[in-house]
Amino acid sequence: MSTLREPKRVASAAEPVAIPLASRIPWLTEDPERLVRVNGAVQVGAGLMLATGRLPRLAALALAGSLVPTTLAGHAWWKEEDKERRAAQRTQFVKNLSLFGGLLIAAADTHGKPSVAYRGRTAAVAGRRSARHVRREAAGALSDAAGSVRSMSESAQQSVARRF
């Protein structure tokens, strides 16, 4: 919430991540303060959506996406010279990394409902089984029809032979 109200406070830390990111994505502005504010708004909005159960998979994905630049800009432990600050930043980095993993799990969670991919695979298996069953029935029906034709042919030959 504080980054929404006062983005200047963290804009300087966000600049090394925000500017290269904005230069790669044409519609993003190169203003670090605005990017910090947008990132904060995404985190607040997606957090509220996830907490209230509104589009939870999309909200978790948005949170995971917004966590990447936040973590890279705010917890660059590899740049710290002081051992204590380096350890603190590494701890925060690992914490955010674990949050990222949890958000990805939440984004993939279907709450016990089969996913579209699972339903597609199941339908394909059922379709193959059905096709095999139809093929077997058709082969049996064709075999029965061939037997009937042979039998009728033999009967017709015998009938013709008796008349002559």
SULMOZI-V803470 format. One record per helix or strand of 3 or more residues. SS is the DSSP state (2 for helix, 1 for strand). FROM is the first residue (numbers start at 0). TO is the last residue. If there is no record, write none. Layout:
ss:SS from:FROM to:TO
ss:SS from:FROM to:TO
//
This chain:
ss:2 from:1 to:4
ss:2 from:7 to:23
ss:2 from:31 to:51
ss:2 from:55 to:73
ss:2 from:76 to:78
ss:2 from:82 to:107
ss:2 from:115 to:162
//
